[in-house]
């Protein structure tokens, strides 16, 4: 299992950590900072899902006028590590 730490840019969350297993499934997503309840929900929704699928779904989701979001940053973190 590969453990990933990804420093975000442009979001309230400052760091995302997660694990990728040998079948490219995502586990244990944790956001540090940001909207706690919403980010815990994202972690539950993506648990055990295919990393490529998660990235495709979340990529491009934007928060206000930031040009990114915590979900978009998770997609970027996945893409950088698969």
C-alpha beads as a LAMMPS data file, in Angstrom:
LAMMPS data file: protein, C-alpha beads

82 atoms
81 bonds

1 atom types
1 bond types

-500.0 500.0 xlo xhi
-500.0 500.0 ylo yhi
-500.0 500.0 zlo zhi

Masses

1 110.0

Atoms # bond

1 1 1 0.000 0.000 0.000
2 1 1 1.314 3.432 -0.952
3 1 1 0.762 6.309 1.496
4 1 1 0.358 9.734 -0.113
5 1 1 0.757 13.178 1.453
6 1 1 -0.276 16.028 -0.824
7 1 1 0.062 19.725 0.025
8 1 1 -2.861 21.590 -1.489
9 1 1 -2.931 25.013 -3.124
10 1 1 -5.822 27.463 -3.245
11 1 1 -8.032 25.730 -0.654
12 1 1 -8.809 25.960 3.035
13 1 1 -7.564 22.410 3.495
14 1 1 -3.774 22.486 3.596
15 1 1 -2.927 18.798 3.299
16 1 1 -4.542 15.607 2.018
17 1 1 -3.391 12.132 2.993
18 1 1 -4.615 8.838 1.569
19 1 1 -3.531 5.324 0.717
20 1 1 -3.511 3.568 -2.662
21 1 1 -3.567 -0.228 -2.655
22 1 1 -2.053 -2.542 -5.252
23 1 1 -5.372 -2.601 -7.162
24 1 1 -5.382 1.220 -7.438
25 1 1 -8.173 1.572 -4.865
26 1 1 -8.212 4.601 -2.589
27 1 1 -8.399 4.308 1.210
28 1 1 -8.182 6.402 4.377
29 1 1 -8.655 9.855 2.821
30 1 1 -7.995 12.570 5.390
31 1 1 -8.082 16.327 4.804
32 1 1 -6.321 18.683 7.200
33 1 1 -8.161 21.994 7.432
34 1 1 -11.205 22.950 5.404
35 1 1 -14.872 22.148 5.988
36 1 1 -14.600 19.183 8.319
37 1 1 -18.006 17.591 7.765
38 1 1 -17.965 17.888 3.984
39 1 1 -14.427 16.583 3.714
40 1 1 -15.134 13.608 5.968
41 1 1 -18.082 12.834 3.671
42 1 1 -15.818 12.890 0.605
43 1 1 -13.486 10.451 2.344
44 1 1 -16.377 8.073 3.081
45 1 1 -17.771 8.330 -0.449
46 1 1 -14.464 7.484 -2.132
47 1 1 -13.348 4.720 0.267
48 1 1 -12.454 1.589 -1.682
49 1 1 -13.185 3.181 -5.062
50 1 1 -10.935 3.060 -8.103
51 1 1 -8.523 6.004 -7.978
52 1 1 -8.914 6.833 -11.675
53 1 1 -12.694 6.908 -11.347
54 1 1 -12.524 9.153 -8.270
55 1 1 -10.146 11.522 -10.033
56 1 1 -12.389 11.756 -13.096
57 1 1 -15.471 12.507 -10.994
58 1 1 -13.838 15.115 -8.739
59 1 1 -11.549 16.895 -11.211
60 1 1 -12.736 20.395 -12.072
61 1 1 -15.158 20.829 -9.164
62 1 1 -14.646 24.436 -8.080
63 1 1 -15.223 26.309 -4.824
64 1 1 -16.383 29.903 -5.199
65 1 1 -13.878 31.883 -7.283
66 1 1 -10.799 29.945 -6.141
67 1 1 -10.287 28.073 -9.408
68 1 1 -10.060 24.809 -7.446
69 1 1 -11.636 23.044 -4.469
70 1 1 -10.709 20.427 -1.925
71 1 1 -12.295 17.779 -4.165
72 1 1 -10.358 19.092 -7.179
73 1 1 -7.157 19.014 -5.128
74 1 1 -7.838 15.383 -4.207
75 1 1 -8.177 14.623 -7.929
76 1 1 -4.837 16.332 -8.583
77 1 1 -3.217 14.416 -5.727
78 1 1 -4.488 11.146 -7.164
79 1 1 -3.286 12.011 -10.674
80 1 1 0.150 12.885 -9.323
81 1 1 0.456 9.490 -7.634
82 1 1 -1.004 6.888 -9.985

Bonds

1 1 1 2
2 1 2 3
3 1 3 4
4 1 4 5
5 1 5 6
6 1 6 7
7 1 7 8
8 1 8 9
9 1 9 10
10 1 10 11
11 1 11 12
12 1 12 13
13 1 13 14
14 1 14 15
15 1 15 16
16 1 16 17
17 1 17 18
18 1 18 19
19 1 19 20
20 1 20 21
21 1 21 22
22 1 22 23
23 1 23 24
24 1 24 25
25 1 25 26
26 1 26 27
27 1 27 28
28 1 28 29
29 1 29 30
30 1 30 31
31 1 31 32
32 1 32 33
33 1 33 34
34 1 34 35
35 1 35 36
36 1 36 37
37 1 37 38
38 1 38 39
39 1 39 40
40 1 40 41
41 1 41 42
42 1 42 43
43 1 43 44
44 1 44 45
45 1 45 46
46 1 46 47
47 1 47 48
48 1 48 49
49 1 49 50
50 1 50 51
51 1 51 52
52 1 52 53
53 1 53 54
54 1 54 55
55 1 55 56
56 1 56 57
57 1 57 58
58 1 58 59
59 1 59 60
60 1 60 61
61 1 61 62
62 1 62 63
63 1 63 64
64 1 64 65
65 1 65 66
66 1 66 67
67 1 67 68
68 1 68 69
69 1 69 70
70 1 70 71
71 1 71 72
72 1 72 73
73 1 73 74
74 1 74 75
75 1 75 76
76 1 76 77
77 1 77 78
78 1 78 79
79 1 79 80
80 1 80 81
81 1 81 82
